[in-house]
Amino acid sequence: MDNAFDESTGYAIIAAMAPHPLPRVGAETHLRDDLMFDSIRLIELAIALERQFRLPSLDLNESTDLTTAGDVLNLVRRQLKTGGEA
């Protein structure tokens, strides 16, 4: 695992972690409404993304701005650019 950002890998992780998987997960796919993520599953998703991209702690439950898969990957992208300071 390295911290080079690969959008397709990010979407694949989100799809694999989804309680209600869809055939395709994209930027506009809603975490809670479409994929049925709950608080615990969001924590598990955050851990998977942290490990894949070697990030510091992500808190996907705290931010109301993170409603779609695209929002999550934008956060990952920002943290990679800033060294973890989103």
Jmol script that loads the backbone (N, CA, C; Angstrom):
load data "model"
ATOM      1  N   MET A   1       0.836  -1.187   0.000  1.00  0.00           N
ATOM      2  CA  MET A   1       0.000   0.000   0.000  1.00  0.00           C
ATOM      3  C   MET A   1       0.875   1.242   0.000  1.00  0.00           C
ATOM      4  N   ASP A   2       0.544   2.169  -0.888  1.00  0.00           N
ATOM      5  CA  ASP A   2       1.270   3.428  -0.844  1.00  0.00           C
ATOM      6  C   ASP A   2       0.269   4.559  -0.794  1.00  0.00           C
ATOM      7  N   ASN A   3       0.787   5.766  -0.621  1.00  0.00           N
ATOM      8  CA  ASN A   3      -0.126   6.882  -0.460  1.00  0.00           C
ATOM      9  C   ASN A   3      -0.387   7.625  -1.763  1.00  0.00           C
ATOM     10  N   ALA A   4       0.024   7.072  -2.898  1.00  0.00           N
ATOM     11  CA  ALA A   4      -0.297   7.696  -4.179  1.00  0.00           C
ATOM     12  C   ALA A   4      -1.803   7.588  -4.390  1.00  0.00           C
ATOM     13  N   PHE A   5      -2.421   8.703  -4.672  1.00  0.00           N
ATOM     14  CA  PHE A   5      -3.874   8.720  -4.790  1.00  0.00           C
ATOM     15  C   PHE A   5      -4.317   8.131  -6.118  1.00  0.00           C
ATOM     16  N   ASP A   6      -5.207   7.185  -6.048  1.00  0.00           N
ATOM     17  CA  ASP A   6      -5.819   6.578  -7.219  1.00  0.00           C
ATOM     18  C   ASP A   6      -7.323   6.588  -6.986  1.00  0.00           C
ATOM     19  N   GLU A   7      -8.017   7.437  -7.734  1.00  0.00           N
ATOM     20  CA  GLU A   7      -9.456   7.611  -7.546  1.00  0.00           C
ATOM     21  C   GLU A   7     -10.215   6.293  -7.689  1.00  0.00           C
ATOM     22  N   SER A   8      -9.857   5.487  -8.666  1.00  0.00           N
ATOM     23  CA  SER A   8     -10.579   4.226  -8.869  1.00  0.00           C
ATOM     24  C   SER A   8     -10.405   3.293  -7.669  1.00  0.00           C
ATOM     25  N   THR A   9      -9.233   3.316  -7.050  1.00  0.00           N
ATOM     26  CA  THR A   9      -9.018   2.525  -5.839  1.00  0.00           C
ATOM     27  C   THR A   9      -9.892   3.042  -4.708  1.00  0.00           C
ATOM     28  N   GLY A  10      -9.988   4.356  -4.574  1.00  0.00           N
ATOM     29  CA  GLY A  10     -10.839   4.948  -3.542  1.00  0.00           C
ATOM     30  C   GLY A  10     -12.295   4.542  -3.701  1.00  0.00           C
ATOM     31  N   TYR A  11     -12.809   4.628  -4.927  1.00  0.00           N
ATOM     32  CA  TYR A  11     -14.197   4.223  -5.171  1.00  0.00           C
ATOM     33  C   TYR A  11     -14.382   2.726  -4.946  1.00  0.00           C
ATOM     34  N   ALA A  12     -13.386   1.929  -5.300  1.00  0.00           N
ATOM     35  CA  ALA A  12     -13.475   0.483  -5.084  1.00  0.00           C
ATOM     36  C   ALA A  12     -13.539   0.157  -3.592  1.00  0.00           C
ATOM     37  N   ILE A  13     -12.773   0.878  -2.776  1.00  0.00           N
ATOM     38  CA  ILE A  13     -12.816   0.671  -1.328  1.00  0.00           C
ATOM     39  C   ILE A  13     -14.188   1.045  -0.792  1.00  0.00           C
ATOM     40  N   ILE A  14     -14.714   2.184  -1.222  1.00  0.00           N
ATOM     41  CA  ILE A  14     -16.043   2.608  -0.773  1.00  0.00           C
ATOM     42  C   ILE A  14     -17.082   1.563  -1.165  1.00  0.00           C
ATOM     43  N   ALA A  15     -17.025   1.082  -2.402  1.00  0.00           N
ATOM     44  CA  ALA A  15     -17.984   0.074  -2.869  1.00  0.00           C
ATOM     45  C   ALA A  15     -17.865  -1.219  -2.063  1.00  0.00           C
ATOM     46  N   ALA A  16     -16.635  -1.644  -1.797  1.00  0.00           N
ATOM     47  CA  ALA A  16     -16.418  -2.890  -1.063  1.00  0.00           C
ATOM     48  C   ALA A  16     -16.893  -2.800   0.382  1.00  0.00           C
ATOM     49  N   MET A  17     -16.814  -1.608   0.968  1.00  0.00           N
ATOM     50  CA  MET A  17     -17.201  -1.418   2.365  1.00  0.00           C
ATOM     51  C   MET A  17     -18.692  -1.127   2.532  1.00  0.00           C
ATOM     52  N   ALA A  18     -19.390  -0.874   1.442  1.00  0.00           N
ATOM     53  CA  ALA A  18     -20.794  -0.455   1.506  1.00  0.00           C
ATOM     54  C   ALA A  18     -21.698  -1.581   1.998  1.00  0.00           C
ATOM     55  N   PRO A  19     -22.568  -1.270   2.966  1.00  0.00           N
ATOM     56  CA  PRO A  19     -23.544  -2.259   3.418  1.00  0.00           C
ATOM     57  C   PRO A  19     -24.535  -2.643   2.308  1.00  0.00           C
ATOM     58  N   HIS A  20     -24.815  -1.716   1.408  1.00  0.00           N
ATOM     59  CA  HIS A  20     -25.733  -1.955   0.289  1.00  0.00           C
ATOM     60  C   HIS A  20     -24.988  -1.612  -1.000  1.00  0.00           C
ATOM     61  N   PRO A  21     -24.166  -2.535  -1.487  1.00  0.00           N
ATOM     62  CA  PRO A  21     -23.335  -2.222  -2.653  1.00  0.00           C
ATOM     63  C   PRO A  21     -24.156  -1.972  -3.911  1.00  0.00           C
ATOM     64  N   LEU A  22     -23.642  -1.105  -4.745  1.00  0.00           N
ATOM     65  CA  LEU A  22     -24.236  -0.800  -6.041  1.00  0.00           C
ATOM     66  C   LEU A  22     -23.285  -1.278  -7.127  1.00  0.00           C
ATOM     67  N   PRO A  23     -23.791  -1.503  -8.345  1.00  0.00           N
ATOM     68  CA  PRO A  23     -22.909  -1.922  -9.433  1.00  0.00           C
ATOM     69  C   PRO A  23     -21.819  -0.902  -9.737  1.00  0.00           C
ATOM     70  N   ARG A  24     -22.128   0.367  -9.512  1.00  0.00           N
ATOM     71  CA  ARG A  24     -21.151   1.420  -9.790  1.00  0.00           C
ATOM     72  C   ARG A  24     -21.238   2.481  -8.699  1.00  0.00           C
ATOM     73  N   VAL A  25     -20.095   2.852  -8.146  1.00  0.00           N
ATOM     74  CA  VAL A  25     -20.019   3.940  -7.173  1.00  0.00           C
ATOM     75  C   VAL A  25     -19.230   5.057  -7.822  1.00  0.00           C
ATOM     76  N   GLY A  26     -19.817   6.259  -7.819  1.00  0.00           N
ATOM     77  CA  GLY A  26     -19.158   7.416  -8.405  1.00  0.00           C
ATOM     78  C   GLY A  26     -19.212   8.607  -7.477  1.00  0.00           C
ATOM     79  N   ALA A  27     -18.786   9.733  -7.971  1.00  0.00           N
ATOM     80  CA  ALA A  27     -18.675  10.950  -7.160  1.00  0.00           C
ATOM     81  C   ALA A  27     -19.999  11.363  -6.528  1.00  0.00           C
ATOM     82  N   GLU A  28     -21.102  11.147  -7.219  1.00  0.00           N
ATOM     83  CA  GLU A  28     -22.407  11.595  -6.722  1.00  0.00           C
ATOM     84  C   GLU A  28     -23.157  10.540  -5.912  1.00  0.00           C
ATOM     85  N   THR A  29     -22.559   9.385  -5.704  1.00  0.00           N
ATOM     86  CA  THR A  29     -23.204   8.330  -4.923  1.00  0.00           C
ATOM     87  C   THR A  29     -23.233   8.743  -3.458  1.00  0.00           C
ATOM     88  N   HIS A  30     -24.434   8.740  -2.865  1.00  0.00           N
ATOM     89  CA  HIS A  30     -24.597   9.151  -1.470  1.00  0.00           C
ATOM     90  C   HIS A  30     -24.243   8.004  -0.519  1.00  0.00           C
ATOM     91  N   LEU A  31     -23.422   8.329   0.466  1.00  0.00           N
ATOM     92  CA  LEU A  31     -22.955   7.320   1.409  1.00  0.00           C
ATOM     93  C   LEU A  31     -24.096   6.706   2.209  1.00  0.00           C
ATOM     94  N   ARG A  32     -24.942   7.543   2.764  1.00  0.00           N
ATOM     95  CA  ARG A  32     -26.025   7.039   3.619  1.00  0.00           C
ATOM     96  C   ARG A  32     -27.254   6.638   2.812  1.00  0.00           C
ATOM     97  N   ASP A  33     -27.697   7.481   1.898  1.00  0.00           N
ATOM     98  CA  ASP A  33     -28.938   7.212   1.167  1.00  0.00           C
ATOM     99  C   ASP A  33     -28.803   6.090   0.146  1.00  0.00           C
ATOM    100  N   ASP A  34     -27.704   6.052  -0.589  1.00  0.00           N
ATOM    101  CA  ASP A  34     -27.530   5.048  -1.643  1.00  0.00           C
ATOM    102  C   ASP A  34     -26.838   3.778  -1.149  1.00  0.00           C
ATOM    103  N   LEU A  35     -25.791   3.948  -0.356  1.00  0.00           N
ATOM    104  CA  LEU A  35     -24.964   2.814   0.062  1.00  0.00           C
ATOM    105  C   LEU A  35     -25.282   2.317   1.469  1.00  0.00           C
ATOM    106  N   MET A  36     -26.136   3.045   2.183  1.00  0.00           N
ATOM    107  CA  MET A  36     -26.613   2.668   3.517  1.00  0.00           C
ATOM    108  C   MET A  36     -25.517   2.590   4.579  1.00  0.00           C
ATOM    109  N   PHE A  37     -24.508   3.474   4.467  1.00  0.00           N
ATOM    110  CA  PHE A  37     -23.481   3.537   5.507  1.00  0.00           C
ATOM    111  C   PHE A  37     -24.103   4.057   6.795  1.00  0.00           C
ATOM    112  N   ASP A  38     -23.756   3.439   7.917  1.00  0.00           N
ATOM    113  CA  ASP A  38     -24.114   3.967   9.228  1.00  0.00           C
ATOM    114  C   ASP A  38     -22.819   4.424   9.906  1.00  0.00           C
ATOM    115  N   SER A  39     -22.928   4.894  11.120  1.00  0.00           N
ATOM    116  CA  SER A  39     -21.763   5.457  11.814  1.00  0.00           C
ATOM    117  C   SER A  39     -20.622   4.456  11.959  1.00  0.00           C
ATOM    118  N   ILE A  40     -20.945   3.242  12.332  1.00  0.00           N
ATOM    119  CA  ILE A  40     -19.901   2.238  12.527  1.00  0.00           C
ATOM    120  C   ILE A  40     -19.232   1.898  11.202  1.00  0.00           C
ATOM    121  N   ARG A  41     -20.016   1.751  10.166  1.00  0.00           N
ATOM    122  CA  ARG A  41     -19.449   1.412   8.856  1.00  0.00           C
ATOM    123  C   ARG A  41     -18.598   2.563   8.317  1.00  0.00           C
ATOM    124  N   LEU A  42     -18.968   3.818   8.633  1.00  0.00           N
ATOM    125  CA  LEU A  42     -18.145   4.960   8.223  1.00  0.00           C
ATOM    126  C   LEU A  42     -16.786   4.934   8.916  1.00  0.00           C
ATOM    127  N   ILE A  43     -16.769   4.514  10.171  1.00  0.00           N
ATOM    128  CA  ILE A  43     -15.494   4.384  10.889  1.00  0.00           C
ATOM    129  C   ILE A  43     -14.631   3.325  10.209  1.00  0.00           C
ATOM    130  N   GLU A  44     -15.235   2.208   9.849  1.00  0.00           N
ATOM    131  CA  GLU A  44     -14.496   1.146   9.164  1.00  0.00           C
ATOM    132  C   GLU A  44     -13.982   1.619   7.802  1.00  0.00           C
ATOM    133  N   LEU A  45     -14.796   2.401   7.099  1.00  0.00           N
ATOM    134  CA  LEU A  45     -14.367   2.965   5.816  1.00  0.00           C
ATOM    135  C   LEU A  45     -13.179   3.899   6.015  1.00  0.00           C
ATOM    136  N   ALA A  46     -13.259   4.750   7.035  1.00  0.00           N
ATOM    137  CA  ALA A  46     -12.160   5.678   7.316  1.00  0.00           C
ATOM    138  C   ALA A  46     -10.864   4.913   7.570  1.00  0.00           C
ATOM    139  N   ILE A  47     -10.935   3.845   8.342  1.00  0.00           N
ATOM    140  CA  ILE A  47      -9.742   3.049   8.641  1.00  0.00           C
ATOM    141  C   ILE A  47      -9.180   2.429   7.366  1.00  0.00           C
ATOM    142  N   ALA A  48     -10.040   1.908   6.516  1.00  0.00           N
ATOM    143  CA  ALA A  48      -9.578   1.303   5.257  1.00  0.00           C
ATOM    144  C   ALA A  48      -8.884   2.340   4.376  1.00  0.00           C
ATOM    145  N   LEU A  49      -9.448   3.542   4.295  1.00  0.00           N
ATOM    146  CA  LEU A  49      -8.837   4.608   3.489  1.00  0.00           C
ATOM    147  C   LEU A  49      -7.521   5.081   4.104  1.00  0.00           C
ATOM    148  N   GLU A  50      -7.488   5.185   5.439  1.00  0.00           N
ATOM    149  CA  GLU A  50      -6.249   5.575   6.126  1.00  0.00           C
ATOM    150  C   GLU A  50      -5.134   4.584   5.817  1.00  0.00           C
ATOM    151  N   ARG A  51      -5.457   3.317   5.858  1.00  0.00           N
ATOM    152  CA  ARG A  51      -4.444   2.283   5.604  1.00  0.00           C
ATOM    153  C   ARG A  51      -3.995   2.290   4.150  1.00  0.00           C
ATOM    154  N   GLN A  52      -4.947   2.385   3.239  1.00  0.00           N
ATOM    155  CA  GLN A  52      -4.607   2.346   1.819  1.00  0.00           C
ATOM    156  C   GLN A  52      -3.723   3.518   1.413  1.00  0.00           C
ATOM    157  N   PHE A  53      -4.084   4.718   1.885  1.00  0.00           N
ATOM    158  CA  PHE A  53      -3.385   5.923   1.446  1.00  0.00           C
ATOM    159  C   PHE A  53      -2.422   6.475   2.500  1.00  0.00           C
ATOM    160  N   ARG A  54      -2.213   5.706   3.590  1.00  0.00           N
ATOM    161  CA  ARG A  54      -1.299   6.108   4.676  1.00  0.00           C
ATOM    162  C   ARG A  54      -1.601   7.511   5.191  1.00  0.00           C
ATOM    163  N   LEU A  55      -2.833   7.667   5.632  1.00  0.00           N
ATOM    164  CA  LEU A  55      -3.305   8.955   6.136  1.00  0.00           C
ATOM    165  C   LEU A  55      -3.410   8.928   7.650  1.00  0.00           C
ATOM    166  N   PRO A  56      -3.380  10.110   8.264  1.00  0.00           N
ATOM    167  CA  PRO A  56      -3.704  10.182   9.687  1.00  0.00           C
ATOM    168  C   PRO A  56      -5.204   9.938   9.850  1.00  0.00           C
ATOM    169  N   SER A  57      -5.672  10.001  11.035  1.00  0.00           N
ATOM    170  CA  SER A  57      -7.066   9.705  11.342  1.00  0.00           C
ATOM    171  C   SER A  57      -8.052  10.556  10.532  1.00  0.00           C
ATOM    172  N   LEU A  58      -8.967   9.877   9.849  1.00  0.00           N
ATOM    173  CA  LEU A  58     -10.065  10.540   9.139  1.00  0.00           C
ATOM    174  C   LEU A  58     -11.317  10.394   9.989  1.00  0.00           C
ATOM    175  N   ASP A  59     -12.076  11.446  10.163  1.00  0.00           N
ATOM    176  CA  ASP A  59     -13.330  11.350  10.899  1.00  0.00           C
ATOM    177  C   ASP A  59     -14.477  11.620   9.939  1.00  0.00           C
ATOM    178  N   LEU A  60     -14.999  10.557   9.353  1.00  0.00           N
ATOM    179  CA  LEU A  60     -16.070  10.693   8.374  1.00  0.00           C
ATOM    180  C   LEU A  60     -17.423  10.926   9.025  1.00  0.00           C
ATOM    181  N   ASN A  61     -17.554  10.638  10.316  1.00  0.00           N
ATOM    182  CA  ASN A  61     -18.822  10.841  11.012  1.00  0.00           C
ATOM    183  C   ASN A  61     -19.051  12.291  11.409  1.00  0.00           C
ATOM    184  N   GLU A  62     -17.988  13.028  11.655  1.00  0.00           N
ATOM    185  CA  GLU A  62     -18.106  14.375  12.196  1.00  0.00           C
ATOM    186  C   GLU A  62     -18.464  15.434  11.174  1.00  0.00           C
ATOM    187  N   SER A  63     -18.132  15.237   9.941  1.00  0.00           N
ATOM    188  CA  SER A  63     -18.337  16.281   8.945  1.00  0.00           C
ATOM    189  C   SER A  63     -19.643  16.091   8.198  1.00  0.00           C
ATOM    190  N   THR A  64     -20.510  17.087   8.283  1.00  0.00           N
ATOM    191  CA  THR A  64     -21.765  17.045   7.538  1.00  0.00           C
ATOM    192  C   THR A  64     -21.537  17.347   6.066  1.00  0.00           C
ATOM    193  N   ASP A  65     -20.334  17.795   5.713  1.00  0.00           N
ATOM    194  CA  ASP A  65     -20.003  18.071   4.314  1.00  0.00           C
ATOM    195  C   ASP A  65     -19.711  16.796   3.536  1.00  0.00           C
ATOM    196  N   LEU A  66     -19.524  15.706   4.219  1.00  0.00           N
ATOM    197  CA  LEU A  66     -19.179  14.451   3.560  1.00  0.00           C
ATOM    198  C   LEU A  66     -20.437  13.613   3.357  1.00  0.00           C
ATOM    199  N   THR A  67     -21.131  13.859   2.271  1.00  0.00           N
ATOM    200  CA  THR A  67     -22.363  13.119   2.010  1.00  0.00           C
ATOM    201  C   THR A  67     -22.235  12.155   0.838  1.00  0.00           C
ATOM    202  N   THR A  68     -21.271  12.391  -0.039  1.00  0.00           N
ATOM    203  CA  THR A  68     -21.123  11.538  -1.217  1.00  0.00           C
ATOM    204  C   THR A  68     -19.745  10.878  -1.242  1.00  0.00           C
ATOM    205  N   ALA A  69     -19.623   9.875  -2.088  1.00  0.00           N
ATOM    206  CA  ALA A  69     -18.326   9.217  -2.272  1.00  0.00           C
ATOM    207  C   ALA A  69     -17.291  10.219  -2.773  1.00  0.00           C
ATOM    208  N   GLY A  70     -17.714  11.125  -3.634  1.00  0.00           N
ATOM    209  CA  GLY A  70     -16.809  12.157  -4.137  1.00  0.00           C
ATOM    210  C   GLY A  70     -16.299  13.067  -3.035  1.00  0.00           C
ATOM    211  N   ASP A  71     -17.170  13.407  -2.076  1.00  0.00           N
ATOM    212  CA  ASP A  71     -16.754  14.229  -0.935  1.00  0.00           C
ATOM    213  C   ASP A  71     -15.650  13.533  -0.139  1.00  0.00           C
ATOM    214  N   VAL A  72     -15.814  12.235   0.070  1.00  0.00           N
ATOM    215  CA  VAL A  72     -14.820  11.471   0.827  1.00  0.00           C
ATOM    216  C   VAL A  72     -13.478  11.468   0.095  1.00  0.00           C
ATOM    217  N   LEU A  73     -13.511  11.226  -1.209  1.00  0.00           N
ATOM    218  CA  LEU A  73     -12.253  11.187  -1.960  1.00  0.00           C
ATOM    219  C   LEU A  73     -11.620  12.563  -2.068  1.00  0.00           C
ATOM    220  N   ASN A  74     -12.425  13.613  -2.079  1.00  0.00           N
ATOM    221  CA  ASN A  74     -11.861  14.971  -2.044  1.00  0.00           C
ATOM    222  C   ASN A  74     -11.136  15.210  -0.726  1.00  0.00           C
ATOM    223  N   LEU A  75     -11.691  14.713   0.378  1.00  0.00           N
ATOM    224  CA  LEU A  75     -11.029  14.829   1.677  1.00  0.00           C
ATOM    225  C   LEU A  75      -9.699  14.068   1.663  1.00  0.00           C
ATOM    226  N   VAL A  76      -9.703  12.864   1.132  1.00  0.00           N
ATOM    227  CA  VAL A  76      -8.465  12.080   1.034  1.00  0.00           C
ATOM    228  C   VAL A  76      -7.436  12.843   0.209  1.00  0.00           C
ATOM    229  N   ARG A  77      -7.865  13.362  -0.916  1.00  0.00           N
ATOM    230  CA  ARG A  77      -6.969  14.121  -1.810  1.00  0.00           C
ATOM    231  C   ARG A  77      -6.370  15.324  -1.079  1.00  0.00           C
ATOM    232  N   ARG A  78      -7.210  16.073  -0.346  1.00  0.00           N
ATOM    233  CA  ARG A  78      -6.730  17.246   0.410  1.00  0.00           C
ATOM    234  C   ARG A  78      -5.726  16.834   1.474  1.00  0.00           C
ATOM    235  N   GLN A  79      -6.020  15.754   2.182  1.00  0.00           N
ATOM    236  CA  GLN A  79      -5.106  15.322   3.238  1.00  0.00           C
ATOM    237  C   GLN A  79      -3.773  14.866   2.668  1.00  0.00           C
ATOM    238  N   LEU A  80      -3.794  14.236   1.524  1.00  0.00           N
ATOM    239  CA  LEU A  80      -2.535  13.835   0.893  1.00  0.00           C
ATOM    240  C   LEU A  80      -1.712  15.047   0.480  1.00  0.00           C
ATOM    241  N   LYS A  81      -2.377  16.088  -0.016  1.00  0.00           N
ATOM    242  CA  LYS A  81      -1.667  17.300  -0.452  1.00  0.00           C
ATOM    243  C   LYS A  81      -1.095  18.081   0.720  1.00  0.00           C
ATOM    244  N   THR A  82      -1.814  18.072   1.842  1.00  0.00           N
ATOM    245  CA  THR A  82      -1.397  18.886   2.981  1.00  0.00           C
ATOM    246  C   THR A  82      -0.690  18.081   4.061  1.00  0.00           C
ATOM    247  N   GLY A  83      -0.455  16.825   3.801  1.00  0.00           N
ATOM    248  CA  GLY A  83       0.208  15.991   4.800  1.00  0.00           C
ATOM    249  C   GLY A  83      -0.670  15.672   5.980  1.00  0.00           C
ATOM    250  N   GLY A  84      -1.985  15.605   5.759  1.00  0.00           N
ATOM    251  CA  GLY A  84      -2.905  15.227   6.820  1.00  0.00           C
ATOM    252  C   GLY A  84      -3.674  16.360   7.433  1.00  0.00           C
ATOM    253  N   GLU A  85      -3.443  17.570   7.019  1.00  0.00           N
ATOM    254  CA  GLU A  85      -4.163  18.718   7.562  1.00  0.00           C
ATOM    255  C   GLU A  85      -5.279  19.095   6.605  1.00  0.00           C
ATOM    256  N   ALA A  86      -6.477  18.548   6.820  1.00  0.00           N
ATOM    257  CA  ALA A  86      -7.588  18.828   5.895  1.00  0.00           C
ATOM    258  C   ALA A  86      -8.269  20.130   6.197  1.00  0.00           C
TER     259      ALA A  86
END
end "model"
wireframe off; spacefill off
backbone 0.3
color backbone group
